[in-house]
Amino acid sequence: MSTAILTGQPVPGSSLEGDLRGLGFDVRVASDAADAAALLAAAPAAERVAVVDAGFVGHVHALRLGLTDPRFPASAIPGAVTAQPASRAALTRAARAATQGPAGDTAVRADALADRIADELAADEGELHRPELGALVATVPSDPQARNEARQAVAAVDDEAIRLRTAVKSRDGFFTTYCISPYSKYIARWCARRGLTPNQVTTASLLTALIAAGCAATGTRVGFVAAGVLLLLSFVLDCTDGQLARYSLQYSTMGAWLDATFDRAKEYAYYAGLALGAANASGDDVWALALGAMVLQTCRHVVDFSFNEANHDATANTSPTAALSDKLDSVGWTVWVRRMIVLPIGERWAMIAVLTAVTTPRITLIVLIIGCALAACYTTAGRVLRSLTRRASRTDRAARALADLADNGSLADAFAALRRGGLPLPAPAVAFAGGALLIAVAALTSYGSPWVVVAAVVYVVTSGLALARPLKGPLDWLVPPFFRAAEYVTILALAARADVNGALPAAFGLVAAVAYHHYDTVYRIRGGTGAPPHWLVRTIGGQEGRTLAVSVAAALLSAQGFTVALTVLAVAVALVVLVESIRFWVTAHYRGAPAVHDEGEPA
């Protein structure tokens, strides 16, 4: 249990001890600064410890924000300071410095000790978190009149209303903001009061979406209507889990990973359900559309990830295009139009749910692909313009992140090593040329053509050459999306050319397994843990190795044999990446990895 040490003169009638116990603290009272130092040293080293001024007056939610947020090793508000185990040594040093009298002896008074420790801790660590309190009150009054005024200020502000309001993501899509969040935040509070965790709500959202996919797979109108309703319910729960995390400050590395991973699993499982439903309803084969929707959506996300990582810590990170974007954000209606144009998850899932209920899977997937394609063109064009007009120097960390997102294996690394200086061409041009050639050959030649293998070998070479130099150019963030498109679309094209039952579903499974690996890479980089280990990338072939393997299989095997090969490869990749990914995230969770809360894709 966390420990809170009360210092200073006790205040009769104060509810502070009860408030701290309600927040999960074991409260200890220090008679003076020396006693506070002794209690601090005696507190369990593996637990959070807080030093709080006994004269503190403020909202309980202010204490919650300042003393219980797991994302920050050390934090403080007026009258209170806390540290998690990672910062306990710094807190001890700060307490020692704060309790020294003029002659070097331990001071006997404990007045304002918490604030003095916070100042010393900030000087020592340099990264003391001080949460934005807004209208919340947190103060240590100096006299009875000030105390009375502070209590009146506390009574005048409803901290529960603030807590509910701030549980909602600050930047969301139109549909989520006006059609989901007005009531989902109350569901989040209901869950918190019953001890439910965000991870439990995330799992419930996944199960609901999988049931929705199963309903869609029945191929009946009742099944389609039920699927649409359940998909919307799954999205409500998807919003609720993040709101519950913010409401109760239950952030965790595991939770961020589950939330992000399950979002992709839900959506892509639903695409498969639509494809099965079309086949069961009328024999309509829409697996190519389902796979195309998954490829397009994944490539959109990779564009987002790559652009953000490339500019995460860039210096002189300004551009006229970005300035125009900021100016447009100051005009109310343009904000919502621009957020809806990019078809965020809320609008996207609402559209899918309605179309599923009232039309056919084919129409649903076609409209989805058109909408996502327009959104992708809008966002990518804007980011290209920003990159071309931005005067920014990208860091080695950004270049490393882009190289990790590229997912090159041993074959491409070998060609990169042969020409370390690279070609006299921009890396995106090299990556695009190799990928475009491969896709064109796979799509335009007949099944079994040896030219696909030739194009795949050229693609392996260009994949290596594209990464022969650090990716620090203005458009080098386009390299990972080009690689994703080349690999995924080649698999789709070859499976479609095989033209046998089972080829496209097997290709869907393979792309889903590979996409999981690529998403997992992103979440590890975002969490500050680095990309997956090199042995994992080499074991599953790297993006160019998998593409070459699929191309060779298409050239050498019959259509039925190719389907079997895709299935085997899908199962093998899925097993390897899932086992290693689950091992990594579970281990990180139990080792006490820093808690994160990734807002992810705007809802």
C-alpha positions in Angstrom: 0.0 0.0 0.0 1.2 3.5 -0.8 2.2 5.7 2.2 1.2 9.3 2.9 3.2 11.3 5.5 1.3 14.2 7.0 3.6 17.1 8.1 3.0 20.4 9.9 0.4 21.6 12.3 -2.8 19.4 12.3 -6.0 21.2 11.5 -9.1 20.3 13.7 -12.0 19.0 11.6 -9.9 18.4 8.5 -11.0 15.5 6.2 -7.5 15.2 4.7 -6.7 11.9 6.4 -9.9 10.3 5.2 -9.4 11.7 1.7 -5.9 10.2 1.5 -7.1 6.8 2.8 -9.9 6.9 0.2 -7.2 7.3 -2.4 -5.5 4.2 -1.2 -2.8 5.6 1.1 -1.7 4.4 4.5 -1.5 7.7 6.4 1.3 8.4 8.9 1.6 11.6 10.9 5.0 13.3 11.5 5.5 15.5 14.5 8.4 17.4 13.0 10.7 17.4 10.0 13.0 14.8 11.6 10.1 12.5 12.2 9.0 13.0 8.6 12.5 12.0 7.4 12.4 8.9 9.5 8.9 7.9 8.3 10.1 8.5 4.7 13.1 6.2 5.2 10.8 3.5 6.8 8.3 3.5 4.0 8.4 0.4 1.8 10.9 0.9 -1.0 8.7 -0.8 -3.6 5.7 1.4 -3.0 4.7 5.0 -3.7 5.2 7.5 -0.9 3.8 11.0 -0.5 4.5 13.9 1.8 1.4 16.1 2.4 1.1 19.3 4.4 -1.5 18.7 7.2 -2.9 22.2 6.4 -3.8 21.3 2.8 -7.2 22.4 1.6 -8.4 21.4 -1.8 -10.5 19.0 -3.9 -10.0 15.3 -3.6 -9.6 15.1 -7.3 -6.7 17.6 -7.1 -5.0 15.1 -4.7 -5.9 12.3 -7.0 -4.2 14.0 -10.0 -1.2 15.0 -8.0 -0.6 11.9 -6.0 -1.9 8.8 -7.8 -1.2 9.2 -11.6 1.0 6.1 -12.5 2.5 7.7 -15.6 4.9 10.0 -13.7 7.7 8.9 -11.4 7.4 12.1 -9.4 4.7 14.7 -9.2 3.5 17.6 -7.0 0.7 20.0 -6.3 0.7 22.9 -3.8 1.0 21.3 -0.4 1.8 17.7 -1.6 4.6 15.8 -3.4 4.9 12.1 -4.3 7.3 9.7 -5.8 7.1 6.2 -7.2 9.9 3.7 -6.5 11.9 4.9 -9.5 12.2 8.3 -7.9 12.4 7.4 -4.3 16.1 8.0 -4.1 15.7 11.5 -5.5 12.8 12.1 -3.1 15.0 11.1 -0.1 17.8 13.4 -1.3 15.2 16.2 -1.7 13.8 15.6 1.8 17.2 15.6 3.3 18.0 18.9 1.7 14.7 20.4 2.6 15.0 19.5 6.3 18.4 21.0 6.9 18.6 24.0 9.1 21.0 26.9 8.6 23.7 25.1 10.7 23.2 21.8 8.8 21.1 20.3 11.5 17.7 18.8 10.8 15.1 21.6 11.1 12.5 21.1 13.8 9.6 22.7 12.0 7.7 21.0 9.3 5.9 24.0 7.9 5.6 23.9 4.1 7.9 20.8 4.1 6.0 19.3 1.2 6.6 22.3 -1.0 10.2 22.6 0.0 10.7 18.9 -0.9 9.0 19.5 -4.2 11.3 22.4 -5.0 14.4 20.4 -4.1 13.1 17.4 -6.1 12.5 19.6 -9.2 16.0 20.9 -8.9 17.4 17.4 -8.6 15.4 15.4 -11.1 14.3 18.3 -13.4 11.2 16.4 -14.5 8.7 16.9 -11.6 5.2 16.6 -13.0 2.8 19.3 -11.9 -0.7 18.5 -13.2 -2.9 21.2 -14.6 -5.6 21.7 -12.0 -7.8 24.3 -13.8 -10.7 25.3 -11.5 -9.7 22.7 -8.9 -8.4 24.0 -5.6 -5.1 23.0 -4.0 -3.5 25.3 -1.4 -2.1 25.5 2.1 -3.7 28.5 3.8 -1.5 30.6 6.1 -4.2 31.8 8.5 -7.8 31.0 9.5 -9.3 33.6 7.2 -7.4 32.2 4.2 -8.5 28.7 5.2 -12.1 29.7 5.3 -11.8 31.4 1.9 -10.2 28.2 0.5 -12.9 26.0 1.8 -15.5 28.3 0.2 -13.7 28.0 -3.1 -13.7 24.2 -2.7 -17.4 24.2 -2.1 -18.1 26.4 -5.1 -16.5 24.0 -7.6 -17.9 20.5 -8.3 -14.8 18.4 -8.7 -16.9 15.4 -9.8 -18.2 17.3 -12.8 -14.6 18.3 -13.7 -13.5 14.7 -13.2 -16.2 13.5 -15.6 -15.5 16.2 -18.2 -11.8 15.5 -18.2 -12.4 11.8 -18.6 -13.4 12.5 -22.2 -10.6 12.7 -24.7 -9.8 16.4 -25.5 -9.6 15.8 -29.2 -12.2 13.5 -30.8 -14.2 13.2 -33.9 -17.7 14.7 -34.4 -19.6 11.4 -34.0 -17.8 10.5 -30.8 -18.0 13.9 -29.3 -21.7 14.4 -29.9 -23.1 10.9 -30.2 -21.1 8.7 -27.8 -19.2 10.7 -25.1 -22.3 12.5 -23.7 -23.3 9.2 -22.1 -20.3 6.9 -22.3 -18.6 8.9 -19.6 -21.4 8.0 -17.2 -20.8 4.3 -18.1 -17.2 4.9 -17.3 -18.1 6.3 -13.9 -20.5 3.4 -13.3 -17.7 0.9 -14.1 -15.2 2.8 -11.8 -17.7 2.6 -8.8 -18.0 -1.1 -9.3 -14.3 -1.8 -9.4 -14.1 -2.6 -13.1 -10.8 -1.9 -14.8 -10.2 -0.4 -18.3 -8.7 -3.7 -19.4 -11.9 -5.5 -18.6 -13.9 -3.0 -20.5 -11.5 -3.3 -23.4 -11.9 -7.1 -23.4 -15.7 -6.7 -23.3 -15.5 -4.4 -26.4 -13.4 -7.0 -28.2 -15.9 -9.8 -27.4 -18.8 -7.6 -28.5 -17.1 -6.9 -31.9 -16.3 -10.5 -32.4 -20.0 -11.4 -31.8 -20.9 -8.7 -34.3 -18.6 -10.2 -36.9 -20.2 -13.6 -36.2 -23.7 -12.1 -36.7 -22.5 -10.5 -40.0 -21.1 -13.9 -41.1 -24.6 -15.5 -40.9 -25.6 -13.7 -44.1 -29.2 -13.0 -42.9 -30.8 -9.5 -42.7 -31.4 -10.0 -39.0 -27.8 -11.0 -38.6 -26.6 -7.9 -40.5 -28.9 -5.6 -38.4 -27.6 -7.2 -35.2 -24.0 -6.9 -36.4 -24.5 -3.2 -37.0 -26.0 -2.6 -33.5 -23.3 -4.7 -31.8 -20.5 -2.9 -33.7 -21.8 0.4 -32.3 -22.1 -1.1 -28.9 -18.5 -2.3 -29.2 -17.4 1.3 -30.1 -19.3 2.7 -27.1 -17.3 0.3 -24.9 -14.1 1.2 -26.8 -14.6 4.9 -25.8 -15.6 3.9 -22.3 -12.3 2.1 -21.5 -10.2 5.2 -22.2 -12.6 7.4 -20.3 -12.5 4.9 -17.4 -8.7 5.1 -17.5 -8.7 8.9 -17.4 -11.5 9.0 -14.8 -9.8 6.7 -12.3 -6.2 7.2 -13.5 -5.8 3.5 -14.2 -3.1 3.9 -16.8 -0.8 1.0 -17.7 1.5 -0.2 -20.4 -0.6 -3.4 -20.8 -3.8 -1.4 -21.1 -2.4 0.9 -23.8 -1.3 -2.2 -25.8 -4.6 -4.1 -25.4 -6.6 -1.0 -26.4 -4.6 -0.4 -29.5 -4.3 -4.0 -30.5 -7.9 -4.9 -29.9 -9.1 -1.9 -32.0 -7.4 -3.4 -35.1 -8.5 -6.9 -34.3 -12.1 -5.8 -33.9 -12.2 -3.9 -37.2 -10.4 -6.5 -39.3 -12.4 -9.4 -37.8 -15.6 -7.5 -38.8 -14.3 -7.2 -42.4 -13.9 -11.0 -42.5 -17.4 -11.4 -41.0 -18.8 -9.3 -43.9 -16.9 -11.4 -46.4 -18.3 -14.6 -44.9 -21.8 -13.1 -44.7 -21.7 -12.2 -48.4 -20.8 -15.7 -49.3 -23.5 -17.2 -47.1 -26.2 -14.8 -48.2 -25.8 -15.0 -52.0 -22.5 -16.6 -52.9 -21.0 -13.2 -53.5 -17.2 -13.3 -53.2 -16.0 -10.0 -51.6 -12.8 -11.3 -50.0 -10.8 -9.1 -52.3 -12.7 -6.1 -51.1 -12.3 -7.1 -47.4 -8.6 -7.6 -47.9 -8.4 -4.3 -49.9 -10.1 -2.4 -47.0 -7.7 -3.9 -44.5 -4.7 -3.1 -46.7 -5.9 0.5 -47.2 -6.6 1.1 -43.5 -3.3 -0.4 -42.4 -1.4 1.7 -44.9 -3.2 4.8 -43.6 -2.1 4.1 -40.1 1.5 3.5 -41.2 1.5 6.9 -42.9 0.3 8.4 -39.6 2.9 6.5 -37.5 5.8 7.2 -39.8 5.1 10.9 -40.2 4.7 11.4 -36.4 7.8 9.4 -35.6 9.8 11.4 -38.2 8.8 14.7 -36.7 8.6 13.6 -33.0 11.7 15.4 -31.9 12.7 17.3 -35.1 14.3 20.7 -34.5 13.0 23.9 -36.2 9.8 22.0 -36.7 7.7 24.7 -38.5 6.1 25.2 -41.9 3.7 27.6 -43.6 1.3 24.6 -44.2 1.3 23.8 -40.5 0.7 27.5 -39.7 -2.3 27.5 -42.1 -3.6 24.4 -40.4 -3.4 26.0 -37.0 -5.2 29.1 -38.4 -8.0 26.9 -39.7 -8.4 25.3 -36.3 -9.3 28.6 -34.9 -12.4 28.7 -37.1 -15.0 26.4 -35.3 -16.8 24.7 -38.2 -13.6 24.0 -40.1 -12.3 21.9 -37.2 -15.1 19.5 -37.4 -15.1 19.3 -41.2 -11.4 18.5 -41.2 -11.8 15.9 -38.5 -14.7 14.2 -40.4 -12.8 14.2 -43.7 -10.1 11.9 -42.4 -12.8 9.4 -41.5 -11.7 8.6 -37.9 -12.7 5.4 -36.2 -16.1 6.8 -34.8 -17.3 8.0 -38.2 -15.9 5.0 -39.9 -17.5 2.5 -37.6 -20.8 4.3 -37.6 -20.8 4.2 -41.4 -19.9 0.5 -41.5 -22.7 -0.3 -38.9 -25.4 1.6 -40.8 -24.4 0.2 -44.2 -24.2 -3.3 -42.8 -27.8 -3.0 -41.5 -29.4 -1.5 -44.6 -27.3 -2.7 -47.6 -25.1 -5.6 -48.6 -21.5 -6.4 -47.6 -20.3 -5.6 -51.1 -21.8 -2.1 -50.9 -20.5 -1.6 -47.4 -16.9 -2.5 -48.3 -16.9 -0.5 -51.6 -18.1 2.7 -49.8 -15.6 2.0 -47.0 -12.7 1.7 -49.5 -13.8 4.9 -51.3 -14.1 6.8 -48.1 -10.8 5.6 -46.7 -9.0 6.3 -50.1 -10.3 9.9 -50.1 -9.2 10.4 -46.5 -5.8 8.9 -47.2 -5.3 11.2 -50.2 -6.3 14.2 -48.0 -4.0 13.4 -45.1 -1.1 12.2 -47.1 -1.1 15.3 -49.4 -1.2 17.6 -46.4 1.7 15.8 -44.8 3.7 15.9 -48.0 3.2 19.6 -48.2 4.2 20.1 -44.6 7.3 18.1 -45.1 8.4 19.9 -48.2 7.9 23.4 -46.7 9.2 22.5 -43.2 12.7 23.6 -42.3 13.5 20.8 -39.8 16.5 18.7 -38.9 15.5 15.1 -38.1 17.4 13.3 -35.3 19.2 10.0 -35.3 16.3 8.7 -33.1 13.8 9.5 -35.8 15.9 7.9 -38.5 16.2 4.8 -36.3 12.5 4.7 -35.8 11.8 4.9 -39.5 14.3 2.1 -40.2 12.6 -0.1 -37.6 9.2 0.7 -39.1 10.5 -0.3 -42.6 10.9 -3.9 -41.3 13.7 -4.9 -43.6 15.2 -8.4 -43.1 18.5 -10.0 -43.8 18.3 -9.9 -47.6 17.6 -6.1 -47.8 20.3 -5.5 -45.1 22.8 -7.3 -47.2 22.2 -5.1 -50.2 22.2 -2.0 -48.0 25.6 -3.0 -46.7 27.0 -3.3 -50.2 26.2 0.3 -51.0 26.3 2.2 -47.7 26.3 5.6 -49.5 23.0 4.7 -51.2 21.9 5.7 -54.7 21.9 9.3 -55.9 18.1 9.2 -55.6 15.7 10.0 -52.6 14.9 6.9 -50.5 11.2 7.2 -51.1 11.7 7.2 -54.9 13.8 4.0 -54.7 11.2 2.3 -52.4 8.3 3.5 -54.6 10.0 2.3 -57.8 10.7 -1.2 -56.5 7.2 -1.6 -55.0 5.3 -0.2 -58.0 7.2 -2.5 -60.4 6.4 -5.6 -58.2 2.7 -4.7 -57.9 2.3 -4.0 -61.6 3.9 -7.3 -62.5 1.9 -9.3 -60.0 -1.4 -7.7 -61.0 -0.9 -7.7 -64.8 0.8 -11.0 -65.5 -0.9 -14.4 -65.5 -0.7 -16.6 -62.4 2.6 -18.6 -62.3 4.6 -16.1 -64.3 8.3 -16.2 -63.6 8.4 -12.4 -64.1 6.9 -12.0 -60.6 10.0 -13.6 -59.1 12.2 -11.3 -61.2 10.3 -8.3 -60.0 10.5 -9.6 -56.4 14.3 -9.9 -56.6 14.4 -6.3 -57.9 12.2 -5.3 -55.0 14.6 -6.9 -52.5 17.5 -4.9 -54.0 15.6 -1.6 -53.9 14.4 -2.3 -50.3 18.0 -2.5 -49.2 19.2 0.5 -51.2 16.4 2.6 -49.9 17.8 2.2 -46.4 21.5 2.4 -47.3 21.5 5.9 -45.8 19.8 7.2 -42.6 16.2 8.2 -43.3 16.6 11.9 -42.6 15.2 13.4 -45.8 12.0 15.5 -45.8 9.9 12.7 -47.4 11.8 9.7 -46.0 8.8 8.9 -43.7 7.1 7.7 -46.9 9.4 4.7 -47.1 7.6 2.4 -44.5 4.2 3.1 -46.1 5.5 2.3 -49.5 6.9 -1.0 -48.2 3.6 -1.9 -46.5 1.7 -1.2 -49.7 4.1 -3.2 -51.8 4.0 -6.3 -49.5 0.2 -6.3 -48.8 -0.9 -5.4 -52.4 1.4 -8.0 -53.9 -0.1 -10.7 -51.7 -3.6 -9.6 -52.6 -2.8 -9.5 -56.3 -1.2 -12.9 -56.4 -4.1 -14.5 -54.4 -6.6 -12.9 -56.7 -4.7 -14.2 -59.8 -4.7 -17.7 -58.3 -8.5 -17.6 -58.7 -9.3 -20.6 -56.5 -11.5 -20.9 -53.4 -9.6 -20.2 -50.3 -6.7 -18.2 -51.8 -8.0 -14.8 -50.8 -9.1 -15.8 -47.3 -5.6 -17.3 -46.8 -4.1 -14.0 -48.1 -6.4 -12.1 -45.6 -5.0 -14.2 -42.8 -1.4 -13.7 -43.8 -1.8 -9.9 -44.2 -3.6 -9.8 -40.8 -0.7 -11.6 -39.1 1.9 -9.4 -40.7 -0.1 -6.3 -40.0 -0.2 -7.3 -36.3 3.6 -7.4 -36.3 3.8 -4.0 -37.9 1.3 -2.5 -35.4 3.2 -4.1 -32.5 6.4 -2.5 -33.8 4.7 0.9 -33.6 3.3 0.4 -30.1 6.7 -0.6 -28.8 8.4 2.4 -30.3 5.6 4.7 -28.9 6.0 3.1 -25.5 9.7 3.9 -25.5 10.8 0.3 -25.4 12.3 0.2 -28.9 11.4 -2.0 -31.9 11.0 -5.8 -31.7 14.3 -7.7 -31.5 16.2 -8.4 -34.8 15.9 -12.1 -34.4 12.1 -11.8 -34.6 12.3 -9.7 -37.8 14.8 -12.2 -39.4 12.7 -15.2 -38.3 9.7 -14.0 -40.1 11.8 -13.0 -43.1 11.5 -9.2 -43.1 9.1 -7.5 -45.4 11.2 -8.1 -48.5 11.8 -11.8 -47.6 8.1 -12.5 -47.1 7.3 -10.8 -50.4 10.0 -12.8 -52.2 8.7 -16.0 -50.6 5.1 -15.4 -51.6 6.2 -14.5 -55.2 8.3 -17.7 -55.5 5.4 -19.8 -54.2 3.1 -18.2 -56.8 5.6 -19.0 -59.6 6.3 -22.6 -58.6 3.1 -24.0 -57.0 -0.3 -24.7 -58.4 -3.1 -22.4 -57.4 -4.3 -24.9 -54.7 -0.7 -25.4 -53.5 -0.3 -21.6 -53.3 -3.3 -21.4 -51.1 -1.8 -24.0 -48.8 1.5 -22.1 -48.7 -0.3 -18.8 -47.8 -2.1 -20.6 -45.0 1.0 -22.2 -43.6 2.9 -18.9 -43.8 0.1 -17.0 -42.1 -0.1 -19.5 -39.2 3.7 -19.5 -38.8 4.0 -15.7 -38.8 1.0 -15.4 -36.4 2.4 -17.9 -33.9 5.8 -16.4 -33.8 4.8 -12.7 -33.5 1.9 -13.4 -31.1 4.0 -15.5 -28.7 6.9 -13.0 -28.7 4.6 -10.0 -28.5 2.5 -11.4 -25.6 5.7 -12.5 -23.8 7.1 -9.0 -24.2 4.1 -7.0 -23.0 3.3 -9.3 -20.1 6.9 -9.2 -18.9 7.0 -5.4 -19.3 3.8 -5.1 -17.2 5.0 -7.3 -14.4 8.4 -5.7 -14.3 6.7 -2.3 -13.7 7.3 -0.6 -17.0 6.3 3.0 -16.9 2.6 3.4 -17.4 1.5 5.0 -20.6 -1.7 6.2 -22.0 -1.7 6.4 -25.8 -4.6 8.4 -27.1 -4.1 6.6 -30.4 -6.3 7.3 -33.4 -8.8 10.1 -32.8 -12.2 8.6 -32.2 
